Amino acid sequence: HNSEVYCHNGKCYFKIFDDGFQYHLTELALKTLNVNYEREELYNEGDEDYEHPIYNYYFENIEDIKDTCPELFGEFTKCLEAHYLWKEGVESRQQIITAYLDTAKTLNQIHKHLENEFYKKENDYEINKITLKSHTEFLVDDLLKRNLIRKINNKYANI
C-alpha cells in the first residue's frame, strides 16, 4: 500500500518510503524468497538530516519472481508493456521529426508539423493541447542528446 512499481530502461523496481517496519519486512521477505535484487537508498533534497530514506529495489530479471510473487510479477509486466508502448510512441514521433528535417527548421515549425502529422489524430488532442509543445521540446532535446540532430542558429537539422 505504501510502494510504487516502476520500470526504467527495461529494469524493474519498486520503491518504498518507510525506514522502519516496512523496510525490515521487505528485506526479510526478499531474502526468504531467495530473490536476486539490488537496493538503492536515496534521500530527498529537503531531507538534510537523512532521516527519511527512500529505497528502490531493483530486479535484473523479473522471471525470478514469477512463481513466488505472481502479483508483483504481473505489476512489473504491465509496467514494462506500458514502458515499451511509450518508447515506441516516442520513436515514431522522432521519426516524423527527423524525416521533416530535410532543411533546418525552428522548434515552432517542428511542433506545427508534429501537430498536423500526429497530435491532432489523437483522441485527447484538445485536452493535451497545452502540454504538447513541451512534449515536442522533449522529443527534440532527446534527439540532440543522442546526436541524431544538431542545432544551428536556433534551428534544428539532421546530422
C-alpha positions in Angstrom: 0.0 0.0 0.0 3.0 2.3 0.5 5.0 1.5 -2.6 5.3 2.3 -6.2 6.2 0.0 -9.1 8.4 1.3 -12.0 10.4 0.1 -15.0 13.2 2.2 -16.4 15.3 1.1 -19.4 13.9 -2.4 -19.1 14.9 -2.8 -15.5 12.0 -3.2 -12.9 12.0 -1.9 -9.4 9.6 -0.9 -6.6 10.1 2.0 -4.2 9.2 2.2 -0.5 9.1 5.3 1.6 9.5 3.7 5.0 12.7 3.4 7.1 11.2 1.3 9.8 9.0 -1.8 9.9 8.2 -1.8 6.1 11.9 -1.7 5.2 12.8 -4.6 7.5 9.7 -6.6 6.4 10.6 -6.1 2.8 14.2 -7.2 3.3 13.1 -10.3 5.2 10.5 -11.2 2.5 13.0 -10.9 -0.3 15.7 -12.9 1.5 13.1 -15.6 2.4 12.0 -15.8 -1.2 15.7 -16.0 -2.3 15.2 -13.4 -4.9 18.1 -11.6 -6.6 17.7 -7.9 -6.1 19.7 -4.7 -5.6 18.7 -2.0 -3.1 19.4 1.7 -3.5 19.0 4.1 -0.7 18.0 7.7 -1.7 17.1 10.9 0.1 15.0 13.9 -1.0 16.9 17.2 -1.3 15.0 18.7 1.7 15.9 15.8 4.0 19.1 17.5 5.3 19.4 15.2 8.3 18.9 12.0 6.2 16.1 10.8 8.3 13.6 9.6 5.7 15.3 7.3 3.2 13.6 6.1 0.0 14.5 2.5 -1.0 14.5 1.3 -4.6 14.5 -2.4 -5.0 15.7 -3.4 -8.5 15.2 -6.7 -10.2 17.5 -7.6 -13.1 15.3 -10.5 -14.2 11.6 -10.4 -13.2 11.3 -14.0 -14.2 13.0 -14.7 -10.8 9.8 -13.6 -9.0 7.2 -15.1 -11.4 6.4 -18.1 -9.3 6.9 -16.8 -5.8 5.4 -13.3 -6.3 2.9 -13.5 -9.2 1.1 -10.3 -8.3 4.4 -8.3 -8.3 5.4 -10.0 -11.5 2.1 -9.0 -13.0 2.6 -5.4 -12.0 6.1 -5.3 -13.4 4.8 -6.9 -16.7 2.1 -4.3 -17.0 4.7 -1.6 -16.3 7.1 -3.0 -18.9 4.4 -3.1 -21.5 3.4 0.5 -20.8 7.1 1.5 -21.0 7.6 -0.2 -24.3 4.4 1.3 -25.7 5.6 4.8 -24.6 9.1 4.2 -26.1 7.5 3.1 -29.4 5.4 6.3 -29.4 8.5 8.4 -28.8 10.5 6.7 -31.5 7.6 7.1 -34.0 7.3 10.8 -33.3 11.0 11.3 -33.5 11.0 9.6 -36.9 8.4 12.1 -38.0 10.7 14.9 -36.8 13.9 13.6 -38.5 12.0 12.9 -41.8 10.8 16.5 -41.7 14.3 18.0 -41.1 15.4 17.9 -44.7 16.3 21.5 -44.2 16.8 23.4 -40.9 13.6 24.1 -39.0 12.7 26.1 -35.9 11.2 24.4 -32.9 7.9 26.0 -33.7 7.9 24.6 -37.3 8.7 21.2 -35.9 5.9 21.4 -33.4 3.4 22.5 -36.0 4.4 19.7 -38.3 4.2 17.1 -35.5 0.8 18.6 -34.5 -0.5 18.1 -38.1 1.1 14.7 -38.6 0.4 13.1 -35.2 -1.1 15.1 -32.3 -4.3 16.1 -34.0 -5.1 12.5 -34.8 -5.1 11.5 -31.1 -8.4 11.3 -29.2 -7.3 13.5 -26.4 -5.7 16.2 -28.6 -7.9 19.1 -27.2 -7.3 18.1 -23.6 -3.5 17.8 -24.0 -3.0 20.7 -26.5 -1.4 22.9 -23.8 1.3 20.4 -22.9 2.1 19.2 -26.4 4.6 21.9 -27.0 6.7 20.7 -24.1 6.4 17.2 -25.4 7.8 18.3 -28.7 10.7 20.0 -26.8 11.4 16.8 -25.0 11.5 14.8 -28.3 13.9 17.3 -29.9 16.1 17.5 -26.8 16.4 13.7 -26.7 17.3 13.7 -30.4 20.0 16.3 -29.7 21.4 14.4 -26.7 21.7 11.2 -28.8 23.4 13.2 -31.6 20.8 12.4 -34.2 20.1 16.1 -35.0 22.0 19.3 -34.5 21.1 22.9 -33.6 22.3 25.8 -35.7 21.2 29.3 -35.0 18.0 28.3 -33.2 17.1 25.9 -36.0 17.4 22.1 -36.0 18.7 19.9 -38.8 19.7 16.3 -39.4 23.3 15.5 -39.0 
